[in-house]
Amino acid sequence: MEYLTLTGGAQIPQLGLGTFKLQGSSGVRAVKSALQMGYRHLDTAAMYGNHKEVGEALQESDVDRSDVWITSKVWRDSLQHDAVLRECDQALAELGTDYLDLYLIHWPNEDIPLADTLKAFGRLLSEGKIRNAGVANFTVARLKRALSVAEFPLAMNQVEYHPYLNQEHLLTFCQENEIGVTAYCPIARGDVITDPIFQNIAQTHGKTPTQVTLRWLLQKGIVAIPKSGNPDRQRENFEVFGWELNTEEMAQINTIEKQNRLLDLPAAAFWEDE
Ligand SMILES: NC(=O)c1ccc[n+]([C@@H]2O[C@H](COP(=O)([O-])OP(=O)(O)OC[C@H]3O[C@@H](n4cnc5c(N)ncnc54)[C@H](OP(=O)(O)O)[C@@H]3O)[C@@H](O)[C@H]2O)c1
């Protein structure tokens, strides 16, 4: 495993399991299988409706809570100060844990003052209910606003990031301000598999296009959270350590110009500057 050191010193495993759509007994089985093969970072959210499944999988596994990084997120309709506190308590109860490693604003909401939300995050940090706090789907303009009101370091911005949405400008801003970046939809929901650029590089290394894509993200200093409910594909996504893409291969992927955003909710988070 490789780790990214966050502002404040915490080390987040750079590869995690996305859990969107992992629900019910098959969801529990999928999370357990990932833990068994070595995943130590689980990405969940209130909106995914699977805190209980993630918690159950962890409790039924042989892995200690303290050895697993858990990220959860509060949805955009619950960003009022007291709602955040309530939602976090509910997440902890459902997950069966007394702290989250990272808690994120899942999606911005212009109708609720950011300062109120961040104040609640500050309280959760001081109470030890969350160990790191951050945001998701924030543009540079929105991050600047968050940085100007947050009374704690923003540890993370989780955004859509893959070779067809290579947000270099946002990545640079985050890195300059010591905000970690997590890539969601890191394999563009499978779109990379049939791309000749990735097939060619993959062949050189005896790897798969998915593995090349994840390796590219890791080498850019990004955390990646591919979702798979299938043990074979979980394993494939996990075998991205102990080998490297060279400078030319990194450059070739960096220069793909396609800008294909897979997620753009009607609550338009991205109109303002990227
Ligand atoms: N913060 C946010 O707003 C936000 C938004 C979206 C997602 N996320 C997080 O990011 C995670 C990942 O994003 P995502 O699930 O949207 O997209 P993704 O990880 O890019 O792709 C997941 C899809 O690809 C398939 N897949 C996984 N590994 C594969 C492989 N090796 N070969 C072929 N197909 C493969 C999965 O199917 P199988 O399960 O059948 O393998 C699934 O259909 C989510 O689960 C969630 O935790 C966060």
The ligand as an SDF file (V2000), in Angstrom:
LIG
                    3D

 48 52  0  0  0  0  0  0  0  0999 V2000
  -18.1210   12.3530   -3.6720 N   0  0  0  0  0  0  0  0  0  0  0  0
  -18.9640   12.0920   -4.6580 C   0  0  0  0  0  0  0  0  0  0  0  0
  -19.7900   12.9220   -5.0350 O   0  0  0  0  0  0  0  0  0  0  0  0
  -18.8840   10.7500   -5.3240 C   0  0  0  0  0  0  0  0  0  0  0  0
  -19.5480   10.5620   -6.5450 C   0  0  0  0  0  0  0  0  0  0  0  0
  -19.4420    9.3100   -7.1610 C   0  0  0  0  0  0  0  0  0  0  0  0
  -18.7180    8.3020   -6.5470 C   0  0  0  0  0  0  0  0  0  0  0  0
  -18.0960    8.4950   -5.3450 N   0  0  0  0  0  0  0  0  0  0  0  0
  -17.3180    7.4280   -4.6800 C   0  0  0  0  0  0  0  0  0  0  0  0
  -16.3570    6.9540   -5.6020 O   0  0  0  0  0  0  0  0  0  0  0  0
  -16.5010    5.5390   -5.7850 C   0  0  0  0  0  0  0  0  0  0  0  0
  -16.0540    5.1400   -7.1790 C   0  0  0  0  0  0  0  0  0  0  0  0
  -16.8020    5.7920   -8.1830 O   0  0  0  0  0  0  0  0  0  0  0  0
  -17.8640    5.0230   -9.1060 P   0  0  0  0  0  0  0  0  0  0  0  0
  -18.3640    3.8140   -8.3930 O   0  0  0  0  0  0  0  0  0  0  0  0
  -18.8690    6.0150   -9.5230 O   0  0  0  0  0  0  0  0  0  0  0  0
  -17.0190    4.6640  -10.4140 O   0  0  0  0  0  0  0  0  0  0  0  0
  -15.7410    3.7280  -10.7470 P   0  0  0  0  0  0  0  0  0  0  0  0
  -15.0990    3.2330   -9.5050 O   0  0  0  0  0  0  0  0  0  0  0  0
  -14.9100    4.4870  -11.7350 O   0  0  0  0  0  0  0  0  0  0  0  0
  -16.3830    2.5200  -11.5560 O   0  0  0  0  0  0  0  0  0  0  0  0
  -17.2070    1.5660  -10.9500 C   0  0  0  0  0  0  0  0  0  0  0  0
  -17.7900    0.6860  -12.0580 C   0  0  0  0  0  0  0  0  0  0  0  0
  -16.7340    0.0200  -12.7680 O   0  0  0  0  0  0  0  0  0  0  0  0
  -16.8570   -1.3970  -12.6050 C   0  0  0  0  0  0  0  0  0  0  0  0
  -15.5050   -1.9000  -12.3450 N   0  0  0  0  0  0  0  0  0  0  0  0
  -14.7580   -1.7720  -11.2250 C   0  0  0  0  0  0  0  0  0  0  0  0
  -13.5460   -2.3160  -11.3740 N   0  0  0  0  0  0  0  0  0  0  0  0
  -13.5030   -2.8170  -12.6250 C   0  0  0  0  0  0  0  0  0  0  0  0
  -12.5210   -3.5050  -13.3700 C   0  0  0  0  0  0  0  0  0  0  0  0
  -11.3180   -3.7860  -12.8430 N   0  0  0  0  0  0  0  0  0  0  0  0
  -12.8290   -3.8820  -14.6480 N   0  0  0  0  0  0  0  0  0  0  0  0
  -14.0330   -3.6090  -15.1800 C   0  0  0  0  0  0  0  0  0  0  0  0
  -15.0200   -2.9510  -14.5250 N   0  0  0  0  0  0  0  0  0  0  0  0
  -14.7510   -2.5590  -13.2600 C   0  0  0  0  0  0  0  0  0  0  0  0
  -17.7950   -1.6210  -11.4300 C   0  0  0  0  0  0  0  0  0  0  0  0
  -18.5640   -2.7930  -11.6280 O   0  0  0  0  0  0  0  0  0  0  0  0
  -18.4790   -4.0660  -10.6030 P   0  0  0  0  0  0  0  0  0  0  0  0
  -18.8860   -3.5820   -9.2480 O   0  0  0  0  0  0  0  0  0  0  0  0
  -19.4570   -5.0160  -11.2200 O   0  0  0  0  0  0  0  0  0  0  0  0
  -17.0490   -4.5580  -10.6660 O   0  0  0  0  0  0  0  0  0  0  0  0
  -18.7010   -0.3810  -11.5180 C   0  0  0  0  0  0  0  0  0  0  0  0
  -19.7370   -0.5860  -12.4600 O   0  0  0  0  0  0  0  0  0  0  0  0
  -17.9800    5.3110   -5.4560 C   0  0  0  0  0  0  0  0  0  0  0  0
  -18.2730    3.9560   -5.1930 O   0  0  0  0  0  0  0  0  0  0  0  0
  -18.1480    6.2060   -4.2600 C   0  0  0  0  0  0  0  0  0  0  0  0
  -17.5990    5.6010   -3.0960 O   0  0  0  0  0  0  0  0  0  0  0  0
  -18.1560    9.7260   -4.7360 C   0  0  0  0  0  0  0  0  0  0  0  0
  1  2  1  0
  2  3  2  0
  2  4  1  0
  4  5  1  0
  4 48  2  0
  5  6  2  0
  6  7  1  0
  7  8  2  0
  8  9  1  0
  8 48  1  0
  9 10  1  0
  9 46  1  0
 10 11  1  0
 11 12  1  0
 11 44  1  0
 12 13  1  0
 13 14  1  0
 14 15  2  0
 14 16  1  0
 14 17  1  0
 17 18  1  0
 18 19  2  0
 18 20  1  0
 18 21  1  0
 21 22  1  0
 22 23  1  0
 23 24  1  0
 23 42  1  0
 24 25  1  0
 25 26  1  0
 25 36  1  0
 26 27  1  0
 26 35  1  0
 27 28  2  0
 28 29  1  0
 29 30  1  0
 29 35  2  0
 30 31  1  0
 30 32  2  0
 32 33  1  0
 33 34  2  0
 34 35  1  0
 36 37  1  0
 36 42  1  0
 37 38  1  0
 38 39  2  0
 38 40  1  0
 38 41  1  0
 42 43  1  0
 44 45  1  0
 44 46  1  0
 46 47  1  0
M  CHG  2   8   1  16  -1
M  END
$$$$
